[in-house]
Amino acid sequence: MSTVIDVKSPRVSIEYCTKCRWMLRAAWLGQELLTTFDTMIGELAIIPGSAAVFQIKVNDVIIWDRKEKGRFPEVKEVKQLIRDIIAPEMSLGHSDRKKPVEQQQEQEPKKEEECKTCVE
């Protein structure tokens, strides 16, 4: 007997570390994405993981990896990345504007504390 899974596209997934207790961060980000993109997102998955993972994918393509970037994303960064994939012409209003401070911060990425609970 085979099981057919109906995956709606585009599919956004947020994988988070359960030991680091990042579920609320993942759920909040998912809520923000669904509020912004409404029915343009076909499916949103929140996936429990381990080893200090916090990774966001669109249709199985990684668009943000906390380990690679060295920090968590700002919600507007994720919205812009997803918008560029699923609805390039869509305006994000105030989330599209950059403040001078943000432009300076892009040159020097923030460093996050390592998860002390997980062994990577």
N, C-alpha and C positions, 0 to 999 in steps of 0.2 A: 504494500500500500504506500503510495507516495503522497506527500503533503505539498500542496501548492501554496506558496506565500505570495500574496498580492502586495508588492512594494510599490508605493506611489512615488512618483518622481516630480521634482527633485527631492532627494532624501538627504536630510541634514542629520548628522549624528554627533553627539558630544560624549566622549568617553572620559570618565573621571576616576580618580583613585579613591576607593572606599576607605582605605586606611588613613588617608590624609583628610578625610571628611569634607570632600569637595562637592558632594551631591547638591547642596543648596546653591552653590555657585553655578553648577551645570544646569540645574532646574530654572534658576532665575534667568540665565542667559537664553535658555530655550523659550521661556515665556516672552522675553523681549523680542526674540526673532519671530515668534508666531504673531505677536501683536503688530509688529512692523510689516511683515510680509503676508499676513492673513492666509489666504488660500493659494498663494504662489508657492508655498512650501507644501509639497505633497505628503511628506512624512517627517516627523522629528523623533529621533531615538536618543534616549539618555542611557548610556551603557556603563555599568559598573566595571571598573578595571582595577589595576594594582600598579605598583612600582612608580608612584608619583606621576601617573599619566594624566594629562589634560589635553585632549586632542579633539579638534573639530574637523569634520569631513563633510563635503558635499558630493553626493554620488560616489562615495568611496575614494575621493581625492582629498588628501590632507590640505586644509587651508590654514590651520594653525596648530602648532605643536609647542606646548609650554617648555619642554626640554630644549627644543631647538632655539626658540626665541629667548629663553631665559626669564620669561615673565608670563603672567596671564594677559590675555588681550583686554583692551577696553571694548566695551560693547559696541561703540561706534565703528571700531576697526573691523569687528566681525560682520556687522551689518554692511559695511562697504564691500568687504570681500565677497559676501554672499550675493549682494545686489549685483556686483560686477559679473557674476556667473549666471544668475537666474533672471535678472531684469535690468540690464545695463542702462536703459533709458530712465529708470525710476529715480526720482529725486528723494533724497533722505532728509531734506530740509536742513535743520541745524546740525545734523550729524555729518553733513557734507562739508561744512565750513571748518577750516583749521584756524586755531588761534596761534598767535606768534609763539607762545610758550610751548604748544604742542609741536610746532615745527622744530623747535630747539630740542625737545625731548626725543624726537625721532632720531636725531643724530647720536644721542647717548641713551641706549636702552636701559630701562630700570632692571636692577637685579633683584630677584625674589629670594627669600630664604628657602633653603632646601628643606624638604619634608624630613623631619627627624624621625617619623614613625616608620617610613618605608626604607627598605634597603634596595638600592637600585642596582 
